[in-house]
Every structure is written in C-alpha cells, then in structure tokens.
C-alpha cells in the first residue's frame, strides 16, 4: 500500500472531527471501520431484472383528475 498526500489530507480531516478522549476516538474509528467494510468495501450484489427499479413517466394535460 502506497500512502499518497491526499490520503494524509483525508486522515487529518477525519482526525480533526474525532473526540478528544482517546478511548472515545478509538470507538468512533472502530465504528467507522465497520461502516466502511459493510457498506463501502463490499461489492453490491448482482440483481436481475426482477429487482430493477422502474420509473414510468406519464405526460398529463395539466389538469388534476376529479
């Protein structure tokens, strides 16, 4: 793993938002790691067409139905 300057900049930004108590900071970092591993690092599951989001646009004449 090669650490680049933008990695350091992001780490400094995140560290500036951590609590000042060391133990609380460790808890926040552990929770952040958990969130990252579960929602960002995992690939999204493959979905077939049965799971596709479909939006249908219907052009109206501007009048509300009664």
TAMO-V157166 format. One line per field, one symbol per residue. psi: psi as a letter, one per 30 degrees, with the letter a starting at -180 (. if undefined). A space follows every 50 residues. Layout:
BEGIN
psi = ???
END
This chain:
BEGIN
psi = kkklefeeeeeeeeefgllfkeeeeeeeeeeeeeeeeefefkkkkkkaff gkkkkkkkklgfkkk.
END
